[in-house]
């Protein structure tokens, strides 16, 4: 109850700042909102609409037709004009939210245990139109999403975001099943994949010992082939962008840093 009241207070503050003209960059925007009936943004959206702001409190209920009240997700995008300078982005979400500006990550609470905690990030923008993308997902319980931004001060034009040589990593899945078992319990309990491994008897099936020697999976999702390495950009805001190599687990249930 305290967390819900806190969220409502923060939401009221965000709305007040908008009415006072502080976040003028948000005035007149239209967000395109796409709803998914799973928490991994998988497949095609089952419902779409538009919204002038991202200011939602679903309170655990279904957010749209054909979307359940739990284990669902949305994406939202808009293009907005910004004066050149420093901005503060302000987000509050239950459960998780990711905000990118021109494909650069500004706020990311995925897997960070930041449910219901206000996120404030300062970010420099050049004068002109910028593309904003929001990814939100709800697993269970209370559900809300608020996003705002305010202009702090003018400043020199920041360097253009780099063209990423390697893509961003995928979002970690909340449920994974492979020929070697159901790994959903391991995801939910945040435990090593060997605890969910089931040997299927095939001649090329991995053995439990080889699974136990692997590092714990950090990005869950079906992958193939086993032991294949992939390079992803883990921090696009550094110069140059920081990358990391991940390896597909022998369980085919996700990737771990290699």
Phi, psi and omega per residue, in radians:
X1 nan -0.719 3.127
X2 -1.084 -0.692 -3.114
X3 -1.158 -0.661 3.118
X4 -1.140 -0.778 3.113
X5 -1.089 -0.692 3.108
X6 -1.079 -0.759 -3.134
X7 -1.079 -0.722 3.134
X8 -1.141 -0.660 3.098
X9 -1.125 -0.781 3.121
X10 -1.089 -0.749 -3.137
X11 -1.068 -0.711 3.107
X12 -1.098 -0.681 3.099
X13 -1.123 -0.705 3.110
X14 -1.118 -0.751 3.134
X15 -1.128 -0.675 3.136
X16 -1.125 -0.747 3.136
X17 -1.082 -0.621 3.116
X18 -1.177 -0.745 -3.114
X19 -1.189 -0.461 3.127
X20 -1.442 -0.048 3.078
X21 1.501 0.114 -3.124
X22 -1.164 -0.720 -3.079
X23 -1.747 1.000 -3.044
X24 -1.113 -0.391 -3.140
X25 -1.106 -0.361 -3.093
X26 -1.535 -0.188 -3.074
X27 -1.160 2.307 3.055
X28 1.383 0.098 3.119
X29 -1.350 2.710 2.976
X30 -2.191 2.135 3.083
X31 -1.626 2.308 2.962
X32 -1.586 2.134 -3.011
X33 -2.048 2.282 -3.090
X34 -2.166 2.162 -3.077
X35 -1.817 2.440 3.138
X36 -2.125 2.504 3.141
X37 -1.589 0.521 3.033
X38 -2.605 2.783 -3.055
X39 -1.521 0.154 -3.048
X40 -2.018 0.205 -3.119
X41 0.993 0.543 -3.072
X42 -1.511 2.566 3.091
X43 1.271 -2.809 -3.133
X44 -1.595 2.574 3.073
X45 -1.097 2.558 -3.126
X46 -1.683 -0.166 3.111
X47 -2.757 2.482 3.104
X48 -2.351 2.583 3.004
X49 -2.748 -3.014 3.097
X50 -2.197 2.767 3.141
X51 -2.597 2.502 3.116
X52 -1.282 -0.476 3.102
X53 -2.517 2.855 2.998
X54 -1.702 1.622 -3.043
X55 -2.558 1.397 -3.000
X56 -2.157 2.425 2.946
X57 -2.324 1.688 -3.115
X58 -1.452 -0.344 3.088
X59 0.973 0.686 3.075
X60 1.452 -0.052 -3.118
X61 -1.531 2.977 3.064
X62 -1.109 2.291 -3.093
X63 -1.471 -0.284 -3.022
X64 -2.880 2.845 3.093
X65 -0.999 2.450 3.099
X66 1.182 0.283 3.105
X67 -2.104 2.212 3.141
X68 -1.273 2.973 3.112
X69 -1.398 -0.244 3.107
X70 -2.250 2.730 3.073
X71 0.957 1.064 3.076
X72 -2.454 3.018 -3.091
X73 -2.620 2.873 3.001
X74 -2.507 2.753 2.898
X75 -2.152 2.626 3.104
X76 -2.500 2.444 3.125
X77 -2.447 2.648 3.086
X78 -2.714 2.804 3.001
X79 -2.057 2.261 -3.052
X80 -2.354 2.571 3.074
X81 -1.522 2.318 3.106
X82 -2.152 2.395 2.890
X83 -1.211 2.622 3.128
X84 -1.139 2.374 3.111
X85 2.643 -2.887 -3.095
X86 -1.710 2.322 -3.135
X87 -2.130 2.687 2.993
X88 -2.005 2.114 3.085
X89 -1.658 2.401 -2.977
X90 -2.255 2.028 -3.099
X91 -2.298 2.596 3.067
X92 -2.522 2.197 -3.056
X93 -2.580 2.600 2.965
X94 -2.415 1.739 0.469
X95 -1.858 -1.001 -2.971
X96 -2.293 2.602 -3.129
X97 -2.501 2.533 3.035
X98 -2.258 2.245 3.082
X99 -2.087 2.230 3.015
X100 -2.110 2.546 3.032
X101 -2.119 2.056 -3.063
X102 0.913 0.734 3.090
X103 1.257 0.086 3.058
X104 -1.711 2.333 -3.111
X105 -1.267 2.211 3.087
X106 -1.888 -0.770 3.098
X107 -2.318 2.352 3.131
X108 -2.627 1.914 3.139
X109 -1.866 0.156 -3.121
X110 -1.074 2.130 3.099
X111 1.184 0.269 -3.060
X112 -1.823 0.089 3.140
X113 0.972 0.819 -3.130
X114 -2.006 0.450 -3.114
X115 -1.042 2.189 3.098
X116 1.277 0.221 -3.135
X117 -1.884 2.267 -3.088
X118 -1.129 2.381 -3.123
X119 -2.017 2.100 3.111
X120 -2.075 2.160 -3.136
X121 -2.366 2.299 3.050
X122 -1.617 2.461 -3.052
X123 -2.654 2.306 -3.138
X124 -1.535 2.410 -3.137
X125 -2.306 2.516 3.008
X126 -1.405 2.774 3.111
X127 -1.153 2.338 3.125
X128 2.443 -3.015 -3.121
X129 -1.517 2.314 3.125
X130 -2.216 2.598 -3.097
X131 -1.716 2.200 3.128
X132 -1.958 2.375 3.122
X133 -2.289 2.316 3.126
X134 -2.126 2.332 3.006
X135 -2.052 2.192 -3.135
X136 -2.266 2.507 3.024
X137 -2.503 2.609 -3.084
X138 -2.179 2.201 3.097
X139 -1.686 -0.843 -3.135
X140 -3.031 2.891 3.125
X141 1.380 -2.597 -3.133
X142 -1.084 2.570 -3.140
X143 -2.458 2.176 3.066
X144 -2.754 2.786 3.134
X145 -2.609 2.168 3.066
X146 -2.319 2.399 3.087
X147 -2.477 2.371 3.103
X148 -2.629 2.949 3.010
X149 -2.638 2.731 -3.123
X150 -2.393 2.612 -3.140
X151 -1.498 2.120 -3.088
X152 -1.614 -0.930 -3.075
X153 -2.878 2.692 3.052
X154 -1.232 2.806 3.127
X155 -2.903 2.972 3.104
X156 -1.137 2.690 3.111
X157 -1.072 2.216 3.103
X158 -1.248 2.775 3.081
X159 -1.076 2.579 3.134
X160 -1.101 2.489 3.097
X161 -1.060 2.487 -3.068
X162 -1.258 2.685 2.954
X163 -1.339 2.099 -3.037
X164 -1.312 2.173 3.089
X165 -1.268 -0.552 -3.140
X166 -2.157 2.490 -3.075
X167 -1.238 2.878 3.018
X168 -1.240 2.656 3.120
X169 -1.184 2.686 3.083
X170 -1.243 2.806 3.036
X171 -1.212 2.494 3.137
X172 -1.238 2.330 -3.107
X173 -1.334 2.713 3.112
X174 -1.663 -0.203 3.083
X175 -2.617 2.340 -3.120
X176 -2.483 2.301 3.031
X177 -2.251 2.320 3.122
X178 -2.269 3.066 3.054
X179 -1.043 -0.192 -3.093
X180 -1.939 0.462 3.019
X181 2.160 3.012 3.068
X182 -1.713 2.068 -3.039
X183 -1.752 0.125 3.128
X184 -1.026 -0.752 3.099
X185 -1.051 -0.651 3.119
X186 -1.157 -0.643 3.099
X187 -1.139 -0.823 -3.080
X188 -1.142 -0.598 -3.103
X189 -1.660 -0.069 -3.116
X190 0.959 0.906 3.137
X191 -2.134 2.919 -3.054
X192 -1.089 2.534 -3.093
X193 -1.081 -0.382 -3.141
X194 -1.120 -0.417 3.140
X195 -1.227 -0.280 -3.129
X196 -1.989 0.021 -3.058
X197 -1.248 2.365 3.066
X198 -2.245 2.078 3.126
X199 -1.314 2.234 -3.029
X200 -1.631 0.032 3.061
X201 1.492 -0.083 3.107
X202 -1.198 2.710 -3.069
X203 -1.107 -0.523 -3.116
X204 -1.773 0.264 3.132
X205 -1.226 2.383 3.076
X206 -1.177 2.765 3.101
X207 -1.774 2.844 -3.066
X208 -1.042 -0.669 -3.120
X209 -1.053 -0.717 -3.140
X210 -1.186 -0.564 3.099
X211 -1.221 -0.712 -3.115
X212 -1.132 -0.433 -3.141
X213 -1.391 -0.226 3.133
X214 -1.313 2.615 2.915
X215 -1.110 2.793 3.138
X216 -1.200 2.443 3.093
X217 -1.081 2.336 3.097
X218 -1.915 -0.393 3.079
X219 -2.177 1.853 -3.092
X220 -1.461 2.474 3.112
X221 2.797 2.656 -3.136
X222 -1.123 2.246 -3.128
X223 -2.355 2.816 3.135
X224 -2.972 2.540 -0.074
X225 -1.427 2.939 3.106
X226 -1.071 2.522 3.068
X227 1.236 0.146 3.091
X228 -1.384 2.354 3.122
X229 -1.617 2.563 3.063
X230 -2.442 2.533 -3.138
X231 -1.867 2.226 3.101
X232 -2.180 2.673 3.050
X233 -1.462 2.022 -3.099
X234 -1.704 -0.294 3.065
X235 -2.576 1.669 -3.108
X236 -1.335 -0.118 -3.062
X237 -1.546 -0.183 3.077
X238 -1.438 2.866 3.100
X239 -2.149 1.887 -0.029
X240 -1.330 2.918 3.112
X241 -1.000 2.426 -3.117
X242 -1.466 2.263 -3.140
X243 -2.017 2.868 3.100
X244 -2.606 2.540 3.127
X245 -1.636 2.314 3.102
X246 -2.112 2.659 -3.112
X247 -2.140 2.426 3.085
X248 -1.255 2.187 -3.129
X249 -1.128 2.650 3.056
X250 -1.087 -0.343 3.076
X251 -1.334 -0.241 -3.066
X252 1.140 0.383 -3.056
X253 -1.811 0.027 3.139
X254 2.716 -3.005 -3.029
X255 -2.088 2.598 3.026
X256 -2.277 2.700 3.111
X257 -1.081 2.340 -3.118
X258 -1.957 nan nan
